[in-house]
């Protein structure tokens, strides 16, 4: 905060009883990005923007390039500082404010530039009347492409083939990821060097020119004829092919609808006893709550209304005590939605007090219920994820297989988490990684089931946060490809990125 003018007693006007206000100007100089380690609370500095002086509205040029993983909760923190000295020590500068968000929230917010890196560009170039470098012949020219970096250096991103003994080469067309060429910044400088190849590796420099992805994308035109010490290098063709990614669909507005189904069969044990898998300890979450929270907290970033249907199965449900395999955890038979993941957890805990654990372990009813909802939205605007948490072997395997095969044509993924010490061998059949699931002679159109036993992810030191992170990483890893497989099977393309998404709020400021 720079004090530009201090009010003085001499400026006080007693006739108008007005004290002149102190004029201040806030100069936001730079931003520091921190990332949080998986399963820890520690923040690690990822990078800093450049310093911009004397402005209230800085427009930073330096970009942060992060690896995005849907299956991880990637927490970010942005700290804003005003420069007070030349020191690189952050404590020597004035802290102005900060904001917290996840990378998932940024993905769904169009306030940020997101480059998914899926586009491929194919181009071809030629040259005319290059310098003759070889004593006994002409030249053996080739091109080297460089991407510019934020620190002013250049990184090689492509070399063409060498064309022997010519001053008028026409190089073969080549394909390169757009990200490799410009790292998502269409105006980033691309430098191209022209060399004459020598057998001993001491290639002769012929010349260079600079361009950008945006210039190249204009294709063959007067803008893409480059002078290289007299001779010209010309772009003959340029095309871009898009291979749509999970991010493209999320940016286009595809919502992930998350539904939970929890096993309330008697094999879980009396919830009032510490030996029960449903036991509510005052000191730590049980495996059901951990699995629900681990998966739900990641998916909720991709669901705008944060309303999650939550069901139980295998219990006697009040008031009549009839066994149900798809009862709402919130006891509202008209609307099973819970507000946020915390709302689902609260409904789960309350349900444990009101239902009687019973049996059997039937999956088909709740799968069919979610499949019915998914069947009503086949245009790519929504994709459904059902999380089933269970402690034992399925009682209705034949019906469940049929339900999964039927659902494989729908925008739906099913995640099954096994809790407790039971053997889950039969579950592997549903997870069609090795052999595609079939029922009554019909083979599943897509592999939509992922099964894991929670015990494989429990941290031996008792770190529940780490256990949950490991579980989520594994069970959610297949969802992006499953979503893409559905979109491709229906020839659905992502819609243009939405423009109404809010930016994350500053949680602390002046």
Secondary structure, 3 states (H helix, E strand, C coil): CEEEECCCHHHCECCCCECCCCEEECCCCEEEEEEECCCCCCEEEEEECCCCCCCCCCCCCCCCCCCCCCCCCCEEEEEEEECCCCCCCHHHCEEEEEEEEEHHHHHCCCCCCCCCCCCEEEEEEEEECCCCCCCCCCCCEEEEEEEECCCCCEEEEEECCCECCCCCCECCCEEEEHHHHHCCCCCCEEEEEEEECCCCCCCEEEEEEEEEHHHHCCCCCHHHEEEECCEEEEEEEEEEECCCCHHHHHHCCCEEEEEEEEECEHHHCCCCCCCCCCCCCCCCCCHHHHHHHHHHHHHHHHCCCCEEEEEEECEEECCCCEEECCEECCCCCCCCEEEHHHHHHHHHHHHHHHCEEECCCCCHHHHHHHHHHHHCCCCCCEEEEEEEEECCCCCCHHHHHHHHHHHCCCCEEEEEEECCCCCCCCHHHHCCCCCCCEECCEECCCCCEEEEEHHHHCCCCCCHHHHHHHHHHHHHCCHHHHHHHHHHHCCCCCCCCCCCCCCCCCCECC
